[in-house]
Amino acid sequence: MKLSFLSPVYARPGPVASVYLDTSRDVDEPDRAVELRRRHLRGRLLAHDADLATVGAIEDAVGADREIAGRHGQAIFAARGRLALVECLPEPPASDSAKFGMLPDVLPLVLQHTPDIPYAVVAIHRLHSPAPGGEDELEVDQEIGRWPMSRVAPAGRTHRRIAVGAWSSEVEPLLGRVADRLDAAGTEVIVLSGDPWAVNVVTRPAPKRLHDRFVKIKDGSRRKPEPGRATLEKDLGELFTDRLPSRDQQLLDVLRARRVRRPDEVEGLAAVVTALQRGQTRAHRTPARRWSGRRPRPGPS
């Protein structure tokens, strides 16, 4: 998984305030519930000697995701009076937390990003003409995201209505846009849903490099997503259960193959140290980070 989304957290010198809280909207009086959590987190940050400017920046961001329906949470990072990163979490944290120190508490956010699968959705639904002999229309929703973070506040969503007779001519530019996103974002799965005829018109002329990326959802009923939620959220959840990005799956397959041949050389502290000494390790590239904070003072001798 790429960790470049953490770059803003490490771009400013510390100390850093790290806050996780539940901002779900599926409760009674959600605004009041979030306000109570905000006050509690403020007290915890001040108890950890956080400066007022940084605490104020955190408070201003709390609840900014109120337009998103259902269960979710927030991760908020700030340093020296300025926000560094605010992300909506697809799952609320098990408990609210507020920390202030030289190193940010990023692990809960990283875990919510996994497995981080880039995907595209094309949902096509037929709208029958109310007039006798009138032409039907197709309602086309396109969306791109990275699962599971794009369960909330998905990016790249478009909505169009197209006459059925014009659909065949619209498919080529649509496939071109999908292919561009495939190259730019590394899209691994293209989910198609809706009218069977319209879906087949998309897949038949598609270039070969897209064919193994297509996944068709058989249920063609119209399901409008809740505000701020992903298109076909439930279907995507079922599709991506226990699935890894292709790069991670390849590395896992290599590990499993080597473990069968040489189990004592690929796992455990001794095996890791030996591999590091021999220069036999590989890792994903991550953004360069500079140390954030002051140099630690030497302890007593």
Secondary structure as UniProt FT lines:
FT   HELIX           4..6
FT   HELIX           7..11
FT   STRAND          16..22
FT   HELIX           30..47
FT   TURN            48..49
FT   HELIX           52..61
FT   TURN            62..67
FT   STRAND          73..79
FT   TURN            80..81
FT   STRAND          82..89
FT   STRAND          97..101
FT   HELIX           107..113
FT   TURN            114..115
FT   STRAND          117..127
FT   TURN            132..133
FT   STRAND          137..147
FT   HELIX           149..151
FT   STRAND          155..163
FT   HELIX           164..166
FT   HELIX           167..185
FT   STRAND          189..194
FT   HELIX           196..203
FT   TURN            204..205
FT   HELIX           208..211
FT   TURN            212..213
FT   STRAND          214..217
FT   TURN            227..228
FT   TURN            231..232
FT   HELIX           233..240
FT   TURN            241..242
FT   HELIX           246..261
FT   HELIX           263..265
FT   HELIX           269..277
FT   TURN            278..279
//
